[in-house]
Amino acid sequence: MHLFSAPLAPLLLAFLGGVDPWIFAFSFVTVAVTIGMGFWSAKKSKTASDFFVAGRSVSVGWNASAISGEYLSAASFMGVAGMVMSSGYDALWYPVCYACGYLFLLLFIAGPLRRFGAYTIPDFAEGRYDSPLFRKIAVCFVLFIGFFYTMPQMKGAGTTLAYIFQNITWADGTAGLPY
Amino acid sequence: MPPPTPPEKDQVHSEEFLRTLMRRQLCLSVSCAATFLVVLLGLPLLNYFAPEFMANRVAGFTLTWLILGVLFFPFVWIISWLFIRRSIALEEDEVQSVNQPKR
C-alpha cells in the first residue's frame, strides 16, 4: 500500500536512486515502444482481414517470427526454464509438447479454417453451423482460455518488475515493489 | 448480359466432390498426426525398455535428451513441410481433375 501513499517526488528519487539505470531504461523503452506500436497498428488496420492476418500481406518469415514471439512468453523464459531446472527431463516434455501443439493446429484447424474463409474459431462456428448462439459459446471458450493464459503472463511480468525494482528504498524505509 | 448458366453436371459444386476433397485432406492430416504420435509415444517406450541405449552420449547430450530437446523440432518441422506440400499438391490435383473434361 505504501506505493500509493508515497508522494511523487520521493518516488521519482527512489526510482533514480535504487534501480540500475540501464535496466530501467531498457524496460521503459520496451514498454513505451510496445504501447506505441499498439496505437500505430490500431490506426493502420481497418478491416477484419487487416486485423487478423495483416491483409495477407505478411511474408512467411515475418509471420513465423510473429508466431515465435507469441510462443516466447513469460512462461517460456521463466516458467519453463525454472521447471527444467528443478525437475529436469520430465519437465522438458512440457515445452516440447506445447510447441508441437502447433502441428495439430496446422493439421486439423488451420487448413480447414483457411479453406472455409474464416479467420477465427467463432467465425467458423457461426458460419459452419449457421448459429449465432454457437458463436457466443465459442467466444466464451476463447475468453476463458485467454484469461487463464494472460493471468500467469501478468504474474510473470510482475515477478520480473519486482526483481528489477528490488533495490528501491522507499521514504518509510521498506524496499522493493509491493506485490 | 444473361447470367452464366451452370453446366448440367457441375462437378465442383457437387456434394460428392466436396466429400472426396474433405476425405483426402483429412486422410493426409491423420497420417501426419499418426507419424508424430508414433515418435511421441515411442520415445518414452524406448526410455523405459532400452535405458542403456538411450543413455549413450551423442554430441555431449545423452541420446534421450538430444532427441527430445533438439531433434524433435526439426522432425515436427519436416512433418509440417511435407503436410503443406502434399496438401497443395492435392488441391492442384483436384483442380486439374475438374478442368480436364472441359478441354
Contacts between the chains, C-beta under 8 A, distances in Angstrom:
chain1	res1	chain2	res2	distance
A	89	B	64	7.1
A	89	B	65	6.7
A	89	B	68	7.4
A	92	B	65	7.5
A	92	B	68	5.6
A	92	B	69	5.9
A	93	B	68	7.0
A	96	B	68	5.8
A	96	B	69	7.3
A	96	B	72	5.4
A	96	B	73	7.9
A	97	B	40	7.7
A	99	B	73	7.0
A	99	B	76	7.4
A	100	B	36	6.9
A	100	B	40	7.5
A	100	B	72	7.5
A	100	B	76	5.5
A	102	B	76	7.9
A	103	B	32	7.7
A	103	B	33	7.7
A	103	B	36	6.0
A	103	B	76	5.2
A	103	B	79	6.3
A	103	B	80	6.0
A	104	B	33	6.7
A	106	B	80	5.5
A	106	B	83	6.6
A	106	B	84	7.8
A	107	B	29	4.2
A	107	B	32	5.4
A	107	B	33	5.4
A	107	B	83	6.3
A	108	B	29	5.7
A	108	B	33	7.5
A	111	B	25	6.5
A	111	B	29	7.3
A	111	B	87	6.2
A	112	B	25	7.7
